[in-house]
Amino acid sequence: MLNRVRAIIIKDDKLLTIKRSKQDLVYFVFPGGGVEQGEDLETAIKRECKEELGVEIKVIKNFTSERFDRGEIKQLEHFYFCDIVSGELGTGDGPEYDVNSGYEGIHEIEWLDINDLLNYDLRPKEVASKLLNIFKK
């Protein structure tokens, strides 16, 4: 089973997401990615936020862990509430920012209103719904 980590960063009732556009499909995801061999979960989420967003974060607490079975691929995704402590959004050094990496599609940082999460294709929907239950005004 693959372990993955995702950051939940909320500021002024807005959720920080990554807008992805691939093959005419537009959707939003929580920043994060795979845990590398030898990494603990907190180290992995800090690395992923630096790569994908260009910021240093502080991990506040675990929100939920969800298992996703996508055919042969089984994943356990850990979602953490985090705060940005330094850096500039959009200055990451991951493959999304390297024109020579072969990354296809669009990768844009976007803040979504926490009360409107279900109006977007935010993946995974299960976690978006749980967040909405906590924050909806």
C-alpha positions in Angstrom: 0.0 0.0 0.0 1.3 3.5 -0.9 1.3 6.2 1.7 0.5 9.7 0.6 0.3 13.0 2.5 -1.9 16.0 1.8 -1.9 19.5 3.3 -5.1 21.3 4.4 -4.1 25.0 4.6 -6.9 27.4 5.4 -6.7 31.2 5.7 -9.5 33.7 5.9 -12.1 31.0 5.2 -10.3 30.0 2.0 -8.7 26.6 1.3 -5.4 26.4 -0.6 -5.6 24.0 -3.5 -3.8 23.1 -6.7 -5.9 23.5 -9.8 -4.9 20.9 -12.4 -5.8 20.8 -16.0 -5.0 17.6 -17.9 -6.5 16.4 -21.2 -9.5 18.8 -21.0 -10.2 17.8 -17.4 -10.1 20.6 -14.8 -10.1 19.7 -11.1 -8.6 20.8 -7.8 -6.5 18.8 -5.3 -5.0 19.2 -1.9 -1.2 19.9 -2.1 0.9 16.9 -1.4 2.1 13.6 -2.8 3.9 10.4 -2.1 5.9 9.5 0.9 9.5 8.6 -0.1 11.3 5.6 1.4 12.7 6.4 4.8 10.5 9.5 5.3 8.1 9.9 8.1 4.7 11.5 7.3 5.5 15.0 8.7 8.8 15.2 6.8 7.0 14.1 3.6 4.3 16.7 3.8 6.9 19.5 4.5 8.9 18.4 1.5 5.8 18.2 -0.8 4.6 21.7 0.2 8.1 23.1 -0.5 8.2 21.3 -3.9 4.6 22.0 -5.0 3.9 25.4 -3.4 7.3 26.9 -2.6 6.5 27.4 1.1 7.7 26.0 4.5 4.8 24.8 6.7 4.1 23.8 10.2 2.1 20.7 10.7 -0.8 21.4 13.2 -2.6 18.0 13.4 -3.9 15.1 11.5 -7.4 15.6 10.1 -8.2 12.2 8.6 -6.6 9.3 6.8 -8.5 7.7 3.9 -7.9 4.5 2.0 -8.4 4.6 -1.8 -8.3 1.6 -4.0 -7.8 2.5 -7.6 -7.7 -0.8 -9.3 -4.4 -2.5 -8.5 -3.1 0.6 -6.7 -4.0 0.8 -3.0 -3.3 4.1 -1.3 -3.6 5.4 2.3 -3.8 9.2 2.2 -3.1 11.2 5.3 -4.6 14.7 5.5 -3.0 17.3 7.9 -4.0 20.8 8.9 -1.0 23.0 8.3 0.0 26.6 8.5 2.4 28.4 6.1 5.4 29.8 8.1 7.6 31.2 5.3 8.2 31.3 1.6 6.3 32.6 -1.4 3.5 30.7 -3.0 4.2 29.6 -6.6 7.9 29.3 -6.2 8.1 25.5 -5.8 10.9 23.4 -7.3 8.9 20.3 -8.2 8.5 18.9 -11.7 5.4 21.0 -12.2 7.7 24.1 -12.3 10.4 22.6 -14.6 9.7 23.0 -18.3 12.1 20.1 -19.1 10.5 17.6 -16.7 7.9 16.3 -19.1 5.1 17.3 -16.7 1.9 17.7 -18.8 -1.0 19.9 -17.9 -1.6 23.0 -15.9 -0.6 23.4 -12.2 -2.0 26.6 -10.6 -2.3 27.5 -6.9 -5.9 28.6 -6.1 -7.7 29.6 -3.0 -11.3 28.2 -2.8 -14.0 29.6 -0.5 -14.4 27.0 2.2 -18.2 27.3 2.1 -18.3 26.6 -1.7 -16.1 23.4 -1.8 -18.9 21.2 -3.2 -19.2 23.6 -6.2 -15.7 22.5 -7.4 -14.3 19.2 -8.5 -12.1 19.0 -5.4 -10.5 15.6 -5.0 -11.1 13.5 -3.0 -14.7 14.5 -2.5 -14.9 12.5 0.7 -12.4 14.8 2.4 -14.0 18.0 0.9 -17.3 16.9 2.4 -15.7 16.3 5.9 -14.1 19.7 5.8 -17.4 21.4 4.8 -19.1 19.7 7.7 -16.7 21.4 10.1 -16.3 24.8 8.6 -19.7 25.6 6.8 -21.3 28.8 8.1 
